[in-house]
């Protein structure tokens, strides 16, 4: 009996012990789960900002880089458009400001935009704004590149300006970074700038006028003996006695020859008279062949084959020269000049040749307000004594002037004479290359410096 009671008591104690252990285990498991949940919440609280930070890097940062690229492209285009107008006259900076304004809002017929091309630059869009600063002008590229946001060493504008700086500031939207303290305003500013202006002197010049004059002084590598602001008579070379005199109001007669740039493979206007007419009206036309559209410093050039000089006593010039001066007259008056009708296809060739917006006699080039149609860029050569071997020394520019008491030149002049004021190297060319020579003076073209 005693043994039986002891066994039962032992069993009761065992069951009670197991129950106590089971209860403790259950309480311990619940506590562990609670601790795990709290830890998970804490980790989530810590990781959410980190997660949004990484998403911001992946999305917001990529968007900001894209917007910066769009703004930079816009700044470049505006700076280039403005710099094209810096042509050494008093109103150059005014023309540049107008060109910048046009490029900022209507480049190519469409406004410059950013942020997936959805926001116009220079305008307010919702809560975001963007601004394009007024152009600032500089005489040297060093001063333009060294200028800070406050400007720096600015030129006075007008004729001395060769370079322009454009700054664009725009607010870019934030998505994921707006959930962080650094982006509470849901936007961030981006600032870009661009500097454009005259390049180094060109060794290859395109779209210029291929009439060559000999240097008055080869030792003078700046102006070749000519004087800025001086009026010269440019007349075609003739042989023998009886050379024509200089036109009234000019200091002397400078003879010229026409360099051969006949495009024998031209499908449009293949006749040489029509080609020389178009050259007189707008310079060398663009072509895939550099040999018919450009001229090179240090290159040996030959005369236009059918434009060999005639005897001075004949009182006439070769056909291509008269066609050239007929084209030159379109820079003052629209349409076909009376006496020039013999040029083949002249009606069609004349259509794109519009007169300059300033056709008045200009005493001082600084006061010239035109669109540069009257400005010609011509090669200066070592000598005209051998028309088959003329070496190009450089390129210089002239402003063609009307004859006294008229509104044009005389394209039927027996010596191919016209008046032109020497202006040096003030106006940027449309096309050309830098390589191939070591000149330090001459016209350049507009390029981006930054």
C-alpha positions in Angstrom: 0.0 0.0 0.0 2.8 2.4 0.9 4.6 1.6 -2.4 1.4 2.3 -4.4 0.8 5.6 -2.7 4.4 6.7 -3.3 4.2 5.8 -7.0 1.0 7.9 -7.4 2.6 10.8 -5.6 5.6 10.6 -7.9 3.5 10.6 -11.0 1.6 13.7 -9.7 4.8 15.5 -9.1 6.1 14.6 -12.6 3.0 15.8 -14.3 3.1 19.1 -12.2 6.7 19.6 -13.2 6.0 19.1 -16.8 3.1 21.5 -16.7 5.3 24.2 -15.1 8.0 23.7 -17.7 5.5 23.9 -20.5 4.1 27.1 -19.2 7.5 28.7 -18.9 8.3 27.6 -22.4 5.2 29.1 -23.8 5.9 32.4 -22.0 9.5 32.4 -23.3 8.4 31.8 -26.9 5.9 34.6 -26.9 8.5 37.0 -25.4 11.0 36.1 -28.1 8.4 36.7 -30.8 7.6 40.1 -29.3 11.3 41.0 -29.2 11.7 39.8 -32.9 8.7 42.0 -34.0 10.1 45.0 -32.2 13.5 44.5 -33.9 11.9 44.1 -37.3 10.0 47.4 -36.8 13.2 49.1 -35.7 15.1 47.8 -38.7 12.3 48.9 -41.0 12.3 52.3 -39.5 16.1 52.6 -40.1 16.0 51.1 -43.6 13.1 53.1 -45.1 15.1 56.3 -45.4 18.1 54.3 -46.7 15.8 52.6 -49.2 14.4 55.9 -50.4 17.9 57.3 -50.5 19.0 54.6 -52.9 15.9 55.0 -54.9 16.6 58.7 -55.0 20.1 57.9 -56.3 18.7 55.6 -59.0 15.8 57.9 -60.1 16.1 61.4 -58.8 19.9 61.7 -59.5 19.5 60.3 -63.0 16.7 62.8 -63.6 18.9 65.6 -62.3 21.7 64.6 -64.6 19.3 64.5 -67.6 17.9 68.0 -66.7 21.4 69.3 -66.4 22.3 68.0 -69.8 19.2 69.6 -71.3 20.0 72.9 -69.7 23.6 72.7 -70.9 22.5 72.1 -74.5 20.2 75.1 -74.2 22.9 77.3 -72.8 25.3 76.3 -75.6 22.8 77.1 -78.3 22.0 80.5 -76.8 25.6 81.4 -76.4 26.5 80.3 -79.9 23.6 82.3 -81.4 24.6 85.4 -79.4 28.3 85.1 -80.3 27.5 85.0 -84.0 26.4 88.6 -83.7 29.6 89.9 -82.2 30.9 91.5 -85.4 32.9 94.5 -84.2 30.3 97.1 -84.6 28.7 99.4 -81.9 25.4 97.5 -82.0 27.0 94.0 -81.8 26.0 93.5 -78.2 22.4 94.6 -78.9 22.2 92.2 -81.8 23.7 89.5 -79.6 21.1 90.1 -76.9 18.3 89.9 -79.4 19.7 86.6 -80.9 20.1 85.2 -77.4 16.5 86.0 -76.6 15.3 84.4 -79.8 17.4 81.3 -79.2 16.2 81.0 -75.7 12.5 80.9 -76.6 12.2 80.0 -80.3 15.3 78.0 -81.3 14.4 76.1 -84.5 10.8 77.2 -84.1 10.4 75.5 -80.7 11.1 76.7 -77.2 14.1 75.3 -75.4 12.8 72.9 -72.8 14.0 70.7 -70.0 12.7 67.8 -67.7 11.8 65.4 -70.5 11.2 68.5 -72.7 8.1 69.3 -70.6 9.1 72.7 -69.1 10.0 75.7 -71.1 13.3 77.4 -70.1 12.8 81.0 -68.9 9.3 80.5 -67.7 7.4 79.4 -64.6 5.9 76.0 -64.6 3.8 75.1 -61.6 6.0 75.6 -58.6 9.2 75.4 -60.6 10.9 78.4 -62.2 13.8 78.8 -64.6 15.7 81.9 -65.8 18.2 82.8 -68.5 20.5 85.6 -67.5 21.2 88.5 -69.8 24.4 87.8 -71.8 27.6 89.2 -70.4 30.3 90.2 -72.9 34.1 89.9 -72.8 37.0 91.0 -75.0 39.1 87.9 -74.4 38.3 84.3 -73.8 40.5 84.3 -70.7 38.3 86.9 -69.0 35.1 85.1 -70.0 36.3 81.8 -68.6 37.7 83.4 -65.5 34.5 85.3 -64.7 32.5 84.0 -61.8 28.8 84.2 -61.3 29.1 87.9 -60.5 30.6 88.6 -63.9 34.3 89.4 -63.4 36.2 91.5 -65.9 33.5 92.4 -68.4 34.0 94.2 -71.6 32.1 97.4 -72.2 30.0 95.7 -74.9 29.7 96.8 -78.5 32.7 96.7 -80.8 35.2 95.3 -78.3 33.2 92.2 -77.4 34.4 88.9 -78.9 32.9 86.4 -76.4 29.7 86.0 -74.5 28.6 84.1 -71.4 25.1 82.7 -70.8 23.9 81.3 -67.4 20.7 79.3 -66.9 19.3 78.5 -63.5 16.4 76.1 -63.2 14.5 74.3 -60.4 14.4 70.6 -60.9 11.7 68.4 -59.2 12.4 65.7 -56.6 10.4 62.5 -56.1 12.0 60.2 -53.6 14.5 62.7 -52.1 11.5 64.9 -51.3 10.7 62.4 -48.5 14.0 63.1 -46.9 15.0 66.2 -44.9 17.3 67.4 -47.7 14.4 67.6 -50.2 11.5 69.0 -48.2 10.9 71.7 -50.8 10.4 68.9 -53.4 12.8 70.7 -55.8 16.5 71.7 -56.1 18.3 74.4 -58.2 20.6 73.5 -61.1 22.9 76.1 -62.6 24.8 75.8 -65.9 26.7 78.2 -68.0 28.3 78.4 -71.5 30.9 80.6 -73.1 31.1 81.1 -76.8 33.1 83.4 -79.0 35.7 84.0 -81.7 38.1 81.2 -82.3 41.8 81.4 -83.2 42.4 82.5 -86.8 41.3 80.0 -89.4 43.8 78.4 -91.7 41.0 77.2 -94.0 38.1 79.6 -94.8 34.9 78.5 -96.5 32.0 80.5 -97.9 34.2 83.5 -98.6 34.8 85.5 -101.8 37.6 84.1 -104.0 39.0 87.4 -105.3 42.6 87.8 -104.3 44.5 91.0 -103.8 48.3 91.2 -103.2 49.6 92.3 -99.9 50.9 95.9 -99.8 53.4 94.9 -97.2 54.1 91.2 -96.5 56.0 92.1 -93.3 52.9 93.5 -91.8 51.1 90.3 -90.7 48.3 92.2 -89.1 46.9 94.2 -92.0 49.3 93.5 -94.9 49.9 97.3 -95.3 46.3 98.3 -95.5 44.7 100.7 -93.0 41.6 99.9 -91.1 38.8 102.4 -92.0 40.4 103.3 -95.3 38.4 103.2 -98.5 40.0 101.4 -101.5 38.9 100.9 -105.1 39.0 97.2 -105.9 39.5 96.8 -109.6 40.3 93.8 -111.9 43.8 93.4 -113.2 44.4 94.5 -116.7 47.5 94.5 -118.9 49.4 97.3 -120.5 49.0 101.0 -120.5 45.8 102.9 -119.7 45.0 101.3 -116.3 41.8 102.7 -114.8 42.0 105.2 -112.0 40.7 104.8 -108.5 37.0 105.7 -108.0 36.2 109.0 -106.3 36.5 109.1 -102.6 39.1 106.3 -102.3 42.8 106.4 -101.5 44.1 104.0 -104.2 43.2 101.2 -106.5 43.9 97.6 -105.4 43.9 95.1 -108.2 42.4 91.7 -107.8 42.2 88.4 -109.6 39.5 85.8 -109.3 40.8 82.5 -108.0 39.5 79.4 -109.7 36.7 77.8 -107.8 34.6 76.6 -110.8 32.7 73.5 -109.8 32.7 71.4 -113.0 30.6 68.7 -111.3 27.8 71.0 -110.2 24.4 69.7 -111.1 22.7 72.9 -110.0 23.7 76.0 -112.0 26.6 74.3 -113.9 27.3 77.3 -116.1 30.4 79.2 -115.0 28.8 82.6 -115.4 26.0 81.5 -113.1 28.4 80.1 -110.6 30.5 83.3 -110.5 27.2 85.3 -110.2 26.2 83.3 -107.1 29.7 83.7 -105.6 29.4 87.5 -106.1 26.0 87.4 -104.4 26.8 85.1 -101.4 30.3 83.8 -101.5 31.5 80.3 -102.2 28.5 77.9 -101.9 28.7 74.9 -99.6 29.9 71.7 -101.1 31.2 68.3 -100.1 34.3 69.2 -102.1 36.5 71.5 -100.1 38.5 72.4 -103.2 35.4 74.3 -104.6 34.1 75.7 -101.4 37.1 76.8 -99.3 40.6 78.4 -99.5 43.7 77.5 -97.5 46.5 79.6 -96.2 49.9 78.7 -97.7 48.2 77.0 -100.6 49.2 77.9 -104.2 46.2 79.1 -106.2 45.5 79.8 -109.9 43.3 82.2 -111.7 39.8 81.3 -112.9 40.5 79.8 -116.3 38.3 82.1 -118.4 39.0 85.2 -116.3 42.5 85.9 -117.6 43.3 89.7 -117.6 42.5 91.6 -120.8 44.4 94.7 -122.2 43.5 97.8 -120.2 42.7 99.5 -123.5 39.8 97.1 -124.2 37.8 98.7 -121.4 36.1 95.5 -120.4 36.5 92.6 -118.0 36.1 88.8 -118.6 32.6 87.4 -118.4 33.0 85.7 -115.0 34.1 89.0 -113.5 31.1 90.9 -114.8 28.9 88.1 -113.5 30.6 88.4 -110.2 30.0 92.1 -109.9 26.4 91.6 -111.0 26.0 89.2 -108.1 27.7 91.7 -105.7 25.1 94.2 -106.7 22.4 92.0 -105.2 23.8 92.8 -101.8 22.4 96.3 -102.2 19.3 95.8 -104.4 17.0 92.8 -104.9 16.4 91.4 -108.3 18.4 91.3 -111.5 20.4 94.5 -112.2 19.8 95.9 -115.7 22.6 94.7 -118.0 23.2 91.5 -116.2 20.4 89.5 -117.9 22.9 87.5 -120.0 23.9 85.3 -117.1 22.2 81.9 -117.6 19.4 81.0 -115.1 19.9 84.4 -113.4 16.2 84.6 -112.4 16.5 81.4 -110.4 19.9 82.2 -109.1 18.8 85.6 -107.8 15.9 84.3 -105.6 17.8 83.6 -102.4 20.0 86.7 -102.8 18.4 89.4 -100.6 20.0 92.9 -100.0 21.7 93.9 -96.8 19.5 95.5 -94.1 21.8 98.5 -94.1 22.7 99.7 -97.6 23.7 103.2 -96.7 27.2 104.7 -97.2 29.0 104.0 -93.9 31.7 106.4 -92.9 32.8 104.4 -89.8 32.3 100.6 -89.7 31.4 100.9 -86.0 28.1 102.5 -87.0 27.2 99.8 -89.5 23.9 98.2 -88.5 23.3 95.7 -91.3 23.2 91.9 -91.4 26.7 91.6 -92.9 25.6 90.9 -96.5 28.0 93.7 -97.6 31.0 92.2 -95.7 33.3 90.2 -97.9 36.2 88.1 -96.8 38.9 87.7 -99.4 42.4 86.0 -99.5 45.5 88.1 -99.4 48.2 86.6 -101.6 51.9 87.2 -102.0 51.7 88.5 -105.6 49.5 88.7 -108.7 52.4 88.8 -111.1 52.0 85.1 -111.9 48.3 84.3 -112.0 49.0 80.6 -112.0 51.0 80.6 -108.7 49.5 82.8 -106.0 50.3 81.8 -102.4 47.6 82.7 -99.9 49.0 84.6 -96.9 45.8 85.2 -95.0 42.2 86.3 -95.1 40.9 89.9 -94.5 37.6 91.6 -94.6 36.1 94.6 -96.3 32.7 96.4 -96.2 31.4 97.1 -99.7 30.2 100.7 -100.2 27.8 102.2 -102.7 29.0 104.6 -105.3 28.7 108.3 -104.5 25.2 109.6 -105.0 23.9 106.0 -105.7 22.4 103.2 -103.7 24.6 100.4 -105.3 27.8 99.6 -107.0 28.1 99.6 -110.8 28.3 96.0 -111.8 28.9 97.0 -115.5 32.0 99.0 -114.7 34.6 98.4 -117.4 37.2 97.5 -114.9 35.1 95.6 -112.4 35.6 98.4 -109.9 33.8 98.8 -106.6 34.5 100.6 -103.4 35.3 98.8 -100.2 36.4 99.9 -96.7 39.0 97.8 -95.1 37.8 96.5 -91.6 40.5 93.9 -90.8 39.3 90.6 -89.1 36.2 91.6 -87.1 33.5 89.3 -88.4 33.4 85.5 -87.5 33.2 83.2 -90.5 30.6 80.5 -90.9 32.9 77.6 -91.7 36.6 76.8 -91.6 39.4 74.9 -89.9 42.3 75.8 -87.6 44.9 73.3 -88.7 47.5 73.7 -91.4 49.1 77.1 -90.6 50.6 79.2 -87.8 49.0 82.6 -88.4 48.2 84.7 -85.3 45.9 87.3 -87.0 42.8 86.8 -89.1 39.1 86.0 -88.9 38.0 83.0 -86.8 34.7 81.3 -86.4 32.4 81.1 -83.4 33.1 78.1 -81.1 32.2 77.0 -77.7 34.9 77.6 -75.1 32.9 76.1 -72.2 
